[in-house]
Amino acid sequence: MSKLKEYFKRFRFYLKLTGVAAISRRYFVMNAFDGALTALGVVIGSWVSGPVHPRIIVGAGLGASLAMGISGFFGTYLAERAERLRRFKELERSLLVGLDNSIHGKALRTATVWAATVDALSPSLTAVASISPFVAAHHHLISIDSAVGLSIAIIFIILFSLGAFTGRVSKERVFLSGIRMTAVGVIVVILVLLIGKM
């Protein structure tokens, strides 16, 4: 137990040292937003196109969340690593010493993996949560119409929560920030409905 506590203490210290917490917050909000809107597009697009098949929506949603997760992890890992490694090498040159096994080297590796993990999980989790009612519909626990309604409700709750979170971070009106983020979801619904009727 003491080793676990020590690990988390060191982990928090590395995150603080690298300043990755603020970056992770941005990654979380941006990519959770992407995941929720992607799921919203899948659900509304399927509903407009014809009979809704839960299995297809679940398959499309899981495929999209997996793709976003993999893309998010490796894209962020490579970008963060490159940027942080550049600054790390500059620090090594200024100190005229190798820092690979130093606190700074360990912190760099921890921060890079942490940022990539947050980037990967945020869209995947929101997409999976958004399509979860269709799993219940596939097993005949709820109706298709209920699944569509529940899915849209979950997505708008996620969008509002993300907006409220950004409002809290920026010390703006939390409710207004939530409404702003939700409004983007409404725009997506309107656009998909308009395209579906063409």
C-alpha positions in Angstrom: 0.0 0.0 0.0 2.8 2.4 0.9 4.5 1.6 -2.5 1.2 2.5 -4.3 0.9 5.8 -2.3 4.5 6.6 -3.2 3.8 5.8 -6.9 0.8 8.2 -7.0 2.7 10.9 -5.1 5.5 10.7 -7.7 3.0 10.5 -10.5 1.3 13.8 -9.3 4.7 15.4 -8.9 5.7 14.6 -12.5 2.4 16.0 -13.8 2.9 19.2 -11.8 6.5 19.5 -12.9 5.6 19.2 -16.6 2.5 21.4 -16.4 0.6 18.7 -18.3 -2.6 19.0 -16.2 -3.9 22.1 -18.0 -3.1 20.5 -21.4 -4.9 17.3 -20.4 -8.0 19.3 -19.5 -8.0 20.8 -23.0 -7.5 17.4 -24.6 -10.3 15.9 -22.4 -12.8 18.6 -23.3 -12.0 18.8 -27.0 -12.0 15.0 -27.6 -14.9 14.2 -25.4 -16.8 16.9 -27.4 -15.7 15.1 -30.6 -16.8 11.7 -29.3 -20.3 13.0 -28.3 -20.9 14.9 -31.6 -19.7 11.9 -33.7 -22.1 9.6 -31.8 -24.9 12.2 -32.3 -24.2 12.3 -36.0 -24.3 8.4 -36.2 -27.6 8.3 -34.2 -29.5 11.1 -36.0 -28.1 10.0 -39.4 -29.3 6.5 -38.9 -32.7 7.7 -37.7 -33.2 10.0 -40.7 -32.0 7.3 -43.2 -34.6 4.8 -42.4 -35.3 1.9 -40.0 -32.8 2.1 -37.1 -30.9 -1.1 -36.5 -29.3 -1.2 -33.0 -26.6 -3.6 -34.0 -25.5 -1.3 -36.9 -25.4 1.8 -34.6 -23.5 -0.1 -31.9 -21.0 -1.4 -34.5 -20.6 2.1 -36.1 -20.3 3.8 -32.7 -17.8 1.3 -31.4 -15.8 1.5 -34.6 -15.7 5.3 -34.5 -14.8 5.3 -30.8 -12.0 2.8 -31.4 -10.7 4.8 -34.3 -10.8 8.0 -32.3 -9.1 6.4 -29.4 -6.2 4.9 -31.4 -5.8 8.1 -33.4 -6.0 10.2 -30.3 -3.4 8.2 -28.4 -0.8 7.9 -31.1 -1.3 11.4 -32.6 -1.0 13.0 -29.2 1.8 10.8 -28.0 3.9 11.6 -31.1 3.1 15.3 -31.0 3.6 15.7 -27.3 6.8 13.7 -27.3 8.3 15.7 -30.1 7.4 19.1 -28.5 8.6 18.0 -25.0 11.7 16.3 -26.3 12.8 19.4 -28.1 12.6 21.4 -24.9 14.2 18.6 -22.9 17.2 18.5 -25.3 17.5 22.3 -25.0 17.7 21.9 -21.2 20.3 19.2 -21.6 22.4 21.4 -23.9 22.2 24.4 -21.5 23.2 22.2 -18.5 25.8 20.3 -20.5 24.6 17.0 -19.0 22.4 14.0 -20.0 19.1 14.0 -18.2 17.5 10.7 -19.4 17.4 9.1 -15.9 16.8 12.3 -14.1 13.5 13.5 -12.6 13.0 15.6 -15.7 13.5 12.6 -18.0 11.0 10.5 -16.1 8.5 13.4 -15.9 8.7 13.9 -19.7 7.9 10.2 -20.3 5.0 10.2 -17.7 3.5 13.4 -19.0 3.6 12.2 -22.7 1.9 9.0 -21.9 -0.7 10.7 -19.6 -1.6 13.3 -22.2 -2.0 10.6 -24.9 -4.1 8.4 -22.6 -6.5 11.3 -21.8 -6.7 12.2 -25.5 -7.5 8.5 -26.3 -10.0 7.7 -23.6 -12.1 10.9 -23.6 -13.7 10.5 -27.1 -14.0 6.7 -26.7 -15.8 6.9 -23.4 -18.3 9.6 -24.5 -19.0 7.7 -27.7 -19.6 4.4 -25.9 -21.8 6.1 -23.3 -23.8 7.8 -26.0 -24.6 4.6 -27.9 -25.1 2.4 -24.8 -29.0 2.5 -25.1 -28.7 0.7 -28.4 -27.1 -2.2 -26.6 -30.2 -2.5 -24.5 -32.4 -2.2 -27.6 -30.4 -4.9 -29.3 -31.2 -7.2 -26.4 -34.9 -6.2 -26.5 -34.8 -4.5 -23.1 -36.1 -1.2 -24.5 -37.7 -0.1 -27.7 -35.8 1.4 -30.6 -37.5 4.8 -30.1 -36.6 4.8 -26.5 -33.0 4.0 -27.4 -32.9 6.9 -29.8 -34.4 9.3 -27.2 -32.1 8.1 -24.4 -29.0 8.3 -26.6 -29.8 11.9 -27.6 -30.5 12.8 -24.0 -27.2 11.3 -22.8 -25.3 13.1 -25.6 -26.9 16.5 -24.6 -26.1 15.8 -20.9 -22.5 15.2 -21.9 -22.3 18.3 -24.0 -23.9 20.4 -21.2 -21.5 18.9 -18.6 -18.5 19.7 -20.8 -19.7 23.3 -21.3 -20.3 23.7 -17.6 -16.8 22.3 -16.9 -15.2 24.8 -19.2 -17.2 27.6 -17.6 -15.9 26.5 -14.2 -12.3 26.5 -15.4 -12.6 29.9 -17.1 -14.6 31.3 -14.1 -17.5 32.2 -16.4 -21.2 31.5 -15.9 -21.4 27.7 -15.7 -25.0 27.4 -16.9 -24.4 29.7 -19.8 -21.3 27.8 -20.8 -23.2 24.6 -20.7 -26.0 26.0 -22.9 -23.4 27.2 -25.4 -21.9 23.7 -25.8 -25.3 22.2 -26.0 -26.3 24.6 -28.8 -23.5 23.1 -31.0 -25.3 19.7 -30.6 -28.6 21.3 -31.7 -26.8 22.7 -34.8 -25.5 19.3 -35.6 -29.0 17.8 -35.3 -30.5 20.5 -37.6 -27.8 20.0 -40.2 -28.0 16.2 -40.3 -31.8 16.5 -40.5 -31.6 18.9 -43.4 -29.0 16.8 -45.2 -31.1 13.7 -44.6 -34.1 15.3 -46.4 -32.2 16.1 -49.5 
